[in-house]
Amino acid sequence: MSTQAPETTASAPSSAEQGAPEALQRRAKAQRARDRVRTTGLFLAFFLAFIAVWHLGTAGLDDGGLAPTPAATWDRLLEMLGDAFLLDGPNNVGIFYHLLASIQRVLLGFGIAALIAIPLGLLLGTSQVFNDGLDPFIQVLKPVSPLAWLPLGLALLRDSQMTAIFVIFMAALWPILIATIDGVRRVNPLYLDLAKSLEADTRTSTFKVLLPATLPGIVTGLRTALSTAWLVIVAAEMIVGGRGMGHFVWNEWNALNTPSIVVAIVIIGGVGFILDRSIAQLQRLVPKG
C-alpha cells in the first residue's frame, strides 16, 4: 500500500520568484545611473556651447570694450575669490562681506514676514468675516512692486539698512500670506469636523489638525517668498547703498568693470539656487496629506 505525501497549503517561493525583485532593483539602479550620465552629459554640452557662443560674441571686445570675455571673467573670479575675506576699512571689503550683508537682510525681512503672514493666513483662511474685511486691502497692496515702498521706507525709517529689510518684508509677505490662506481652504473639512466632535479646543485644532494639514501650502509660499526676496534685495541695495551684492554690482558698473558684474551675477544666482533648494528639502519633509 503506497502512501502519498501530504499536500502543502502554501508552496515556498521559487528561486526565480525570489530573484525577480532583486533583478528589478538592479535594472532600476542601472537606469538611474544611465539617466545621471545623460543628464551630466547634456549639462556639459550646454555649458560648453554657452561658453563658445559667449567667446565668439565678445571676441575682440576685451581691449577697452564693455562686453566681458570668458577669459577676463575667469581671471576676475579668481581674483575676487582670493580677496573674498578682505576687510580693509568700511569701504574696501571682499565679496564675502557683501554677500553676508545681503543674506542677513533677506533672512531677517523674510523671517519677520513669515512670523506675521502665517498666523494671519490661518486666521483669514478659517474666518470668512475677517477674510471679507481684509481682502480689499490685500488685493490693493499685493500687486504693488516692493521697490515702490522704498521711498516711503527711507522717509519713515530714516535708515537705509532698515529700509532694505522693510522692502524685503513687503516682498515676502504676500506670497506667504496667499499660500497660507489657500492651504487652509484646501484642508479636508472632515478633519476639522472630527476635531470638533472630539471637543478639541481652538489651540489643539490649530496646532494638531489645521497647521499640519496646511504645511505643504505654507512651504510652497515660503519657497516663493524667499526667491522673491533674494531677487528684490539686489535692486534695493543699488539704491540704499552700504554693503551688499546690489551695492557691489552698482559700484562695479560705475567703474565699468563688467567682468566683476558677471562674477557677481553667478554668485547671486548660485546663492539663490541654494536658498531655493533649502526650502525644497524642507518641503520634502512635509508628509503628504
FIKOL-961574 format. One record per atom (N, C-alpha, C): x, y, z; residue in one letter. Coordinates in steps of 0.05 Angstrom, whole numbers, padded with zeros to 5 digits, always signed. Layout:
BEGIN
XYZA
...
//
This chain:
BEGIN
+00017-00024+00000M
+00000+00000+00000M
+00018+00025+00000M
+00014+00040-00020S
+00031+00064-00023S
+00019+00088-00008S
+00037+00103+00002T
+00029+00127+00016T
+00036+00152+00000T
+00020+00173+00002Q
+00025+00198-00012Q
+00033+00219+00008Q
+00052+00236+00000A
+00060+00258+00017A
+00037+00278+00019A
+00033+00289+00043P
+00012+00308+00046P
+00017+00333+00029P
-00005+00343+00018E
-00002+00367+00001E
+00002+00392+00019E
+00020+00408+00011T
+00025+00433+00027T
+00005+00454+00018T
-00004+00469+00037T
-00023+00491+00031T
-00011+00515+00018T
+00015+00520+00023A
+00028+00543+00010A
+00056+00534+00002A
+00062+00536-00023S
+00088+00528-00033S
+00108+00550-00028S
+00133+00542-00023A
+00154+00562-00019A
+00161+00576-00045A
+00167+00602-00044P
+00173+00617-00068P
+00197+00604-00082P
+00195+00603-00108S
+00217+00592-00124S
+00240+00611-00125S
+00263+00601-00134S
+00287+00618-00136S
+00283+00640-00157S
+00267+00634-00178A
+00262+00655-00198A
+00245+00677-00186A
+00225+00669-00169E
+00208+00690-00157E
+00224+00706-00137E
+00243+00693-00122Q
+00259+00708-00103Q
+00278+00727-00117Q
+00287+00719-00141G
+00306+00737-00155G
+00294+00759-00170G
+00267+00757-00175A
+00254+00778-00191A
+00256+00806-00179A
+00250+00809-00152P
+00253+00837-00141P
+00281+00847-00143P
+00301+00829-00138E
+00328+00838-00139E
+00336+00846-00168E
+00326+00831-00188A
+00332+00838-00215A
+00319+00865-00223A
+00295+00869-00213L
+00282+00895-00218L
+00297+00918-00205L
+00307+00913-00181Q
+00323+00934-00168Q
+00348+00940-00182Q
+00361+00919-00193R
+00386+00923-00208R
+00381+00938-00233R
+00359+00932-00247R
+00352+00946-00272R
+00346+00975-00266R
+00331+00980-00244A
+00324+01007-00237A
+00349+01023-00230A
+00367+01011-00215K
+00392+01024-00208K
+00409+01030-00232K
+00410+01011-00251A
+00425+01016-00275A
+00412+01038-00292A
+00386+01039-00292Q
+00372+01060-00307Q
+00377+01088-00295Q
+00377+01089-00268R
+00384+01115-00255R
+00412+01123-00261R
+00431+01104-00262A
+00458+01111-00269A
+00460+01121-00297A
+00446+01109-00316R
+00446+01118-00344R
+00434+01146-00346R
+00413+01151-00331D
+00400+01177-00331D
+00419+01199-00321D
+00434+01192-00299R
+00453+01212-00288R
+00475+01218-00309R
+00484+01197-00323V
+00505+01202-00343V
+00494+01220-00365V
+00469+01214-00374R
+00457+01231-00395R
+00453+01259-00386R
+00444+01262-00361T
+00439+01289-00351T
+00465+01305-00349T
+00486+01292-00339T
+00512+01305-00337T
+00523+01312-00364T
+00520+01294-00383G
+00530+01299-00410G
+00515+01322-00423G
+00489+01323-00419L
+00473+01345-00430L
+00480+01372-00418L
+00485+01371-00391F
+00493+01396-00378F
+00520+01406-00389F
+00539+01388-00391L
+00565+01396-00401L
+00564+01406-00430L
+00547+01393-00446A
+00544+01402-00474A
+00532+01430-00476A
+00512+01436-00460F
+00500+01463-00459F
+00520+01483-00448F
+00535+01475-00428F
+00554+01493-00416F
+00576+01501-00435F
+00587+01481-00449L
+00608+01486-00469L
+00598+01502-00492L
+00573+01497-00500A
+00561+01512-00522A
+00557+01542-00514A
+00549+01545-00489F
+00545+01573-00478F
+00572+01588-00478F
+00593+01574-00468I
+00620+01587-00467I
+00629+01594-00495I
+00624+01576-00514A
+00633+01581-00542A
+00618+01605-00554A
+00592+01606-00550V
+00577+01629-00560V
+00585+01655-00546V
+00590+01653-00520W
+00600+01676-00505W
+00627+01686-00516W
+00645+01667-00521H
+00671+01674-00531H
+00669+01687-00558H
+00653+01675-00576L
+00651+01686-00603L
+00637+01714-00603L
+00618+01717-00585G
+00603+01742-00583G
+00619+01765-00572G
+00640+01759-00556T
+00656+01780-00544T
+00685+01781-00555T
+00690+01765-00575A
+00717+01765-00586A
+00725+01793-00597A
+00748+01802-00589G
+00758+01828-00597G
+00748+01851-00582G
+00731+01846-00561L
+00720+01868-00545L
+00732+01870-00518L
+00754+01854-00513D
+00766+01855-00486D
+00784+01878-00482D
+00792+01891-00504D
+00810+01914-00502D
+00794+01940-00500D
+00786+01947-00476G
+00771+01972-00472G
+00741+01969-00478G
+00732+01945-00485G
+00703+01941-00490G
+00688+01935-00465G
+00662+01940-00466L
+00645+01936-00443L
+00637+01906-00440L
+00637+01892-00463A
+00629+01864-00461A
+00651+01847-00449A
+00646+01833-00427P
+00666+01817-00414P
+00671+01790-00429P
+00696+01783-00433T
+00702+01757-00445T
+00703+01735-00424T
+00700+01710-00432P
+00702+01688-00413P
+00729+01688-00398P
+00751+01694-00413A
+00777+01693-00400A
+00780+01715-00379A
+00771+01739-00386A
+00772+01762-00367A
+00755+01756-00343A
+00731+01744-00347T
+00713+01738-00325T
+00726+01717-00307T
+00738+01697-00318W
+00752+01676-00303W
+00774+01688-00286W
+00790+01705-00298D
+00812+01718-00283D
+00801+01734-00260D
+00779+01749-00265R
+00767+01765-00244R
+00755+01748-00222R
+00744+01725-00229L
+00733+01707-00209L
+00755+01697-00190L
+00778+01689-00201L
+00800+01680-00184L
+00809+01703-00166L
+00810+01727-00177E
+00819+01750-00161E
+00800+01756-00138E
+00774+01755-00144M
+00754+01760-00124M
+00754+01739-00102M
+00757+01714-00110L
+00758+01692-00090L
+00783+01695-00073L
+00805+01704-00084G
+00829+01708-00069G
+00826+01730-00048G
+00810+01750-00054D
+00806+01773-00036D
+00778+01771-00023D
+00766+01748-00022A
+00738+01746-00013A
+00735+01755+00016A
+00756+01751+00033F
+00753+01758+00061F
+00769+01783+00068F
+00775+01799+00048L
+00789+01824+00053L
+00772+01843+00069L
+00783+01854+00090L
+00769+01873+00107L
+00788+01896+00114L
+00788+01916+00096D
+00807+01938+00099D
+00790+01964+00100D
+00778+01969+00123G
+00761+01992+00126G
+00733+01987+00117G
+00715+02006+00121P
+00686+02001+00115P
+00680+02000+00085P
+00697+02013+00069N
+00691+02015+00040N
+00708+01996+00023N
+00725+01981+00035N
+00743+01963+00020N
+00741+01935+00032N
+00721+01920+00024V
+00716+01893+00035V
+00713+01873+00012V
+00718+01848+00019G
+00716+01827-00001G
+00687+01819-00007G
+00684+01803-00027I
+00657+01795-00036I
+00642+01780-00015I
+00656+01766+00003F
+00643+01751+00024F
+00626+01769+00042F
+00636+01792+00049Y
+00621+01810+00067Y
+00598+01824+00053Y
+00600+01829+00026H
+00577+01838+00011H
+00555+01817+00011H
+00563+01792+00006L
+00544+01770+00005L
+00531+01765+00032L
+00547+01767+00053L
+00537+01763+00080L
+00517+01784+00087L
+00522+01809+00080A
+00503+01831+00086A
+00477+01827+00072A
+00478+01818+00047S
+00453+01813+00032S
+00437+01790+00044S
+00451+01768+00051I
+00437+01745+00062I
+00424+01753+00089I
+00438+01768+00105Q
+00427+01776+00131Q
+00402+01792+00128Q
+00402+01811+00109R
+00378+01828+00105R
+00355+01811+00095R
+00361+01793+00077V
+00339+01776+00065V
+00327+01758+00087V
+00344+01745+00102L
+00334+01726+00122L
+00318+01740+00144L
+00327+01765+00151L
+00313+01780+00172L
+00286+01789+00162L
+00285+01801+00139G
+00259+01810+00127G
+00241+01787+00121G
+00252+01765+00111F
+00236+01741+00105F
+00225+01729+00131F
+00242+01728+00152G
+00233+01716+00177G
+00210+01732+00190G
+00212+01759+00189I
+00191+01775+00200I
+00165+01771+00185I
+00168+01770+00158A
+00144+01766+00141A
+00131+01740+00148A
+00146+01718+00152A
+00135+01692+00157A
+00121+01692+00184A
+00133+01705+00204L
+00121+01706+00231L
+00094+01721+00231L
+00090+01739+00213I
+00065+01754+00211I
+00045+01741+00192I
+00055+01732+00169A
+00038+01722+00148A
+00025+01695+00154A
+00040+01677+00168I
+00029+01651+00173I
+00005+01652+00193I
+00008+01664+00216P
-00015+01666+00234P
-00038+01682+00221P
-00032+01703+00207L
-00053+01719+00194L
-00067+01702+00173L
-00052+01687+00158G
-00064+01670+00137G
-00082+01648+00149G
-00073+01637+00172L
-00090+01617+00185L
-00117+01630+00195L
-00115+01654+00205L
-00139+01668+00214L
-00158+01674+00190L
-00147+01685+00169L
-00163+01693+00146L
-00174+01668+00132L
-00159+01646+00133G
-00169+01622+00119G
-00192+01608+00134G
-00193+01612+00160T
-00214+01599+00176T
-00237+01618+00183T
-00234+01644+00181S
-00255+01663+00187S
-00263+01678+00162S
-00287+01673+00153Q
-00297+01687+00129Q
-00301+01717+00135Q
-00308+01724+00159V
-00313+01752+00166V
-00287+01768+00164V
-00266+01757+00177F
-00240+01771+00175F
-00230+01772+00147F
-00234+01751+00132N
-00225+01750+00104N
-00239+01771+00087N
-00265+01773+00090D
-00280+01793+00074D
-00272+01821+00082D
-00266+01825+00108G
-00259+01852+00117G
-00231+01861+00107G
-00212+01842+00106L
-00185+01849+00099L
-00178+01844+00069L
-00195+01829+00055D
-00188+01822+00028D
-00185+01846+00010D
-00201+01867+00012P
-00196+01891-00005P
-00168+01903-00001P
-00159+01904+00023F
-00132+01915+00028F
-00111+01897+00016F
-00115+01871+00018I
-00095+01852+00007I
-00094+01854-00023I
-00118+01856-00036Q
-00118+01857-00065Q
-00107+01883-00076Q
-00109+01905-00061V
-00098+01930-00069V
-00068+01931-00065V
-00058+01921-00043L
-00029+01923-00036L
-00013+01901-00049L
-00024+01878-00054K
-00009+01855-00065K
+00005+01861-00091K
-00008+01875-00110P
+00005+01879-00136P
+00027+01900-00136P
+00029+01915-00115V
+00049+01937-00114V
+00077+01926-00113V
+00094+01936-00130S
+00122+01928-00130S
+00135+01934-00104S
+00151+01915-00093P
+00164+01920-00067P
+00182+01945-00068P
+00194+01950-00091L
+00211+01974-00093L
+00196+02000-00091L
+00170+01999-00096A
+00154+02024-00093A
+00152+02032-00064A
+00157+02014-00045W
+00157+02020-00017W
+00183+02032-00007W
+00203+02031-00024L
+00230+02040-00016L
+00231+02070-00008L
+00220+02088-00025P
+00220+02116-00017P
+00205+02121+00010P
+00182+02108+00013L
+00168+02111+00038L
+00183+02100+00062L
+00198+02078+00057G
+00214+02067+00079G
+00236+02087+00087G
+00249+02099+00067L
+00270+02118+00073L
+00259+02143+00088L
+00235+02151+00080A
+00223+02175+00092A
+00214+02169+00121A
+00204+02145+00126L
+00193+02138+00153L
+00214+02127+00172L
+00232+02110+00162L
+00251+02097+00179L
+00277+02113+00182L
+00283+02129+00162R
+00308+02146+00163R
+00333+02129+00166R
+00332+02105+00156D
+00355+02087+00158D
+00356+02069+00134D
+00378+02069+00119S
+00379+02054+00094S
+00378+02024+00099S
+00391+02014+00120Q
+00391+01986+00125Q
+00363+01976+00133Q
+00350+01990+00151M
+00323+01983+00159M
+00304+01984+00135M
+00309+02004+00118T
+00292+02006+00094T
+00295+01982+00076T
+00319+01972+00072A
+00323+01948+00056A
+00309+01924+00068A
+00310+01921+00094I
+00296+01899+00108I
+00266+01903+00104I
+00256+01927+00106F
+00228+01933+00102F
+00218+01925+00074F
+00234+01931+00054V
+00228+01924+00027V
+00226+01894+00024V
+00246+01879+00036I
+00245+01850+00035I
+00220+01840+00049I
+00213+01852+00071F
+00189+01844+00085F
+00164+01846+00067F
+00162+01868+00053M
+00139+01873+00035M
+00139+01853+00012M
+00163+01846+00003A
+00165+01827-00019A
+00157+01799-00011A
+00164+01791+00013A
+00159+01764+00022A
+00132+01760+00035A
+00119+01781+00044L
+00094+01779+00059L
+00072+01766+00043L
+00067+01776+00019W
+00044+01768+00004W
+00045+01739-00006W
+00068+01729-00017P
+00068+01701-00025P
+00062+01682-00002P
+00073+01688+00022I
+00068+01670+00045I
+00039+01672+00054I
+00028+01696+00055L
+00001+01700+00064L
-00019+01687+00045L
-00016+01691+00019I
-00035+01679+00000I
-00033+01649+00000I
-00009+01638+00002A
-00005+01609+00002A
-00017+01597+00027A
-00015+01611+00050T
-00026+01600+00075T
-00056+01600+00074T
-00068+01622+00064I
-00097+01623+00062I
-00107+01601+00043I
-00094+01598+00020D
-00102+01577+00001D
-00099+01549+00013D
-00077+01545+00029G
-00072+01520+00041G
-00094+01513+00062G
-00103+01532+00077V
-00124+01528+00097V
-00150+01520+00082V
-00156+01533+00060R
-00181+01527+00046R
-00180+01500+00032R
-00157+01489+00029R
-00154+01462+00016R
-00155+01439+00037R
-00156+01446+00062V
-00157+01426+00083V
-00184+01412+00081V
-00183+01385+00084N
-00208+01369+00083N
-00225+01377+00107N
-00250+01386+00102P
-00267+01395+00125P
-00272+01372+00145P
-00269+01347+00136L
-00274+01325+00155L
-00254+01326+00178L
-00230+01336+00173Y
-00210+01337+00194Y
-00220+01357+00216Y
-00229+01380+00208L
-00239+01399+00227L
-00264+01390+00241L
-00282+01377+00226D
-00306+01366+00239D
-00300+01345+00260D
-00279+01328+00253L
-00271+01308+00273L
-00260+01321+00298L
-00244+01342+00295A
-00234+01356+00318A
-00256+01368+00335A
-00277+01379+00322K
-00300+01390+00337K
-00315+01368+00351K
-00318+01345+00338S
-00333+01323+00351S
-00318+01312+00375S
-00292+01315+00375L
-00276+01307+00398L
-00273+01329+00419L
-00287+01351+00414E
-00288+01374+00432E
-00260+01385+00437E
-00244+01386+00415A
-00217+01398+00417A
-00219+01428+00418A
-00203+01441+00435D
-00203+01470+00437D
-00190+01482+00412D
-00191+01508+00410T
-00180+01522+00387T
-00150+01517+00383T
-00136+01518+00406R
-00107+01515+00404R
-00100+01487+00394R
-00114+01466+00404T
-00108+01439+00395T
-00116+01435+00366T
-00138+01446+00358S
-00147+01444+00330S
-00127+01457+00311S
-00116+01480+00320T
-00098+01494+00302T
-00071+01480+00300T
-00059+01471+00322F
-00032+01460+00322F
-00032+01430+00315F
-00054+01416+00321K
-00054+01387+00317K
-00068+01379+00291K
-00085+01397+00280V
-00101+01389+00256V
-00095+01409+00234V
-00101+01435+00238L
-00101+01454+00217L
-00073+01460+00206L
-00054+01465+00224L
-00027+01472+00216L
-00013+01449+00201L
-00013+01424+00212P
+00000+01403+00197P
-00013+01398+00169P
-00039+01401+00167A
-00052+01397+00141A
-00046+01420+00121A
-00039+01443+00132T
-00034+01467+00115T
-00004+01469+00108T
+00013+01454+00121L
+00042+01457+00118L
+00051+01456+00089L
+00041+01437+00072P
+00051+01437+00044P
+00047+01463+00030P
+00024+01476+00033G
+00019+01502+00021G
+00036+01524+00033G
+00040+01523+00059I
+00057+01543+00072I
+00086+01541+00062I
+00096+01517+00059V
+00124+01513+00050V
+00126+01523+00021V
+00106+01518+00005T
+00107+01529-00022T
+00108+01559-00022T
+00092+01572-00005G
+00093+01601-00002G
+00120+01611+00008G
+00132+01597+00027L
+00158+01604+00037L
+00179+01603+00014L
+00177+01582-00002R
+00197+01579-00024R
+00194+01602-00044R
+00170+01609-00051T
+00166+01631-00070T
+00175+01657-00057T
+00168+01662-00032A
+00175+01687-00019A
+00205+01690-00016A
+00219+01669-00010L
+00248+01671-00007L
+00262+01678-00033L
+00252+01665-00054S
+00263+01671-00081S
+00258+01700-00089S
+00234+01709-00083T
+00226+01737-00090T
+00243+01756-00073T
+00247+01750-00048A
+00263+01768-00031A
+00292+01770-00040A
+00303+01748-00048W
+00331+01748-00058W
+00333+01763-00085W
+00311+01762-00100L
+00310+01777-00126L
+00309+01807-00121L
+00294+01815-00100V
+00289+01844-00096V
+00313+01857-00082V
+00327+01842-00065I
+00348+01855-00048I
+00370+01868-00065I
+00376+01856-00088V
+00397+01867-00105V
+00389+01894-00115V
+00365+01897-00124A
+00355+01923-00134A
+00354+01943-00111A
+00345+01934-00088A
+00342+01953-00065A
+00370+01963-00057A
+00389+01945-00056E
+00416+01953-00047E
+00430+01972-00067E
+00422+01971-00092M
+00433+01991-00111M
+00425+02019-00104M
+00402+02022-00090I
+00392+02048-00083I
+00400+02057-00055I
+00398+02038-00036V
+00403+02046-00008V
+00432+02046-00002V
+00449+02033-00018G
+00478+02034-00013G
+00486+02016+00010G
+00511+02020+00019G
+00522+02003+00040G
+00532+01977+00029G
+00540+01959+00046R
+00549+01933+00037R
+00525+01917+00026R
+00532+01899+00007G
+00511+01882-00005G
+00518+01877-00034G
+00506+01856-00045M
+00512+01848-00072M
+00502+01869-00092M
+00479+01882-00087G
+00469+01903-00104G
+00488+01927-00105G
+00497+01934-00081H
+00516+01957-00079H
+00542+01950-00094H
+00551+01925-00091F
+00576+01917-00105F
+00572+01919-00135F
+00550+01908-00145V
+00545+01909-00174V
+00544+01938-00184V
+00531+01955-00170W
+00529+01983-00178W
+00556+01997-00179W
+00572+01992-00158N
+00599+02004-00158N
+00616+01994-00181N
+00614+01968-00187E
+00630+01957-00209E
+00621+01968-00235E
+00595+01973-00238W
+00586+01986-00263W
+00596+02014-00266W
+00596+02029-00244N
+00607+02056-00244N
+00636+02056-00252N
+00651+02035-00245A
+00679+02032-00252A
+00682+02018-00279A
+00660+02012-00293L
+00660+01998-00319L
+00675+01971-00317L
+00673+01958-00294N
+00687+01932-00290N
+00666+01910-00294N
+00659+01905-00320T
+00638+01886-00326T
+00645+01857-00319T
+00670+01848-00320P
+00675+01821-00311P
+00667+01816-00282P
+00671+01836-00265S
+00662+01834-00237S
+00632+01831-00235S
+00617+01844-00253I
+00588+01842-00253I
+00579+01814-00260I
+00593+01803-00280V
+00586+01775-00288V
+00591+01756-00265V
+00614+01759-00251V
+00620+01742-00228V
+00599+01745-00207V
+00591+01770-00202A
+00571+01775-00181A
+00544+01763-00189A
+00537+01764-00215I
+00512+01751-00224I
+00513+01721-00219I
+00536+01709-00225V
+00538+01680-00220V
+00536+01674-00190V
+00548+01690-00173I
+00546+01685-00144I
+00517+01689-00135I
+00504+01710-00144I
+00476+01715-00136I
+00459+01692-00145I
+00462+01683-00169G
+00447+01660-00179G
+00452+01635-00163G
+00478+01630-00157G
+00485+01606-00141G
+00473+01606-00114G
+00474+01629-00100V
+00462+01631-00073V
+00432+01628-00074V
+00420+01641-00095G
+00391+01637-00098G
+00383+01608-00102G
+00399+01594-00118F
+00394+01565-00122F
+00396+01550-00096F
+00416+01556-00079I
+00419+01542-00054I
+00396+01548-00035I
+00387+01574-00034L
+00364+01581-00017L
+00339+01566-00026L
+00335+01566-00052D
+00311+01552-00062D
+00312+01522-00056D
+00335+01510-00060R
+00337+01481-00054R
+00334+01475-00024R
+00342+01494-00008S
+00339+01490+00021S
+00310+01488+00029S
+00293+01506+00018I
+00265+01505+00023I
+00252+01481+00010I
+00263+01473-00014A
+00252+01449-00027A
+00257+01424-00010A
+00281+01423+00003Q
+00286+01400+00021Q
+00267+01400+00044Q
+00260+01424+00055L
+00241+01425+00076L
+00213+01416+00066L
+00207+01422+00041Q
+00182+01413+00030Q
+00180+01383+00028Q
+00202+01370+00023R
+00202+01341+00021R
+00197+01328+00049R
+00203+01342+00070L
+00199+01332+00097L
+00170+01333+00106L
+00154+01349+00091V
+00126+01351+00099V
+00111+01326+00090V
+00098+01313+00108P
+00082+01289+00099P
+00060+01296+00080P
+00057+01279+00061K
+00036+01284+00041K
+00008+01278+00054K
-00010+01297+00048G
-00037+01295+00061G
-00054+01272+00051G
//
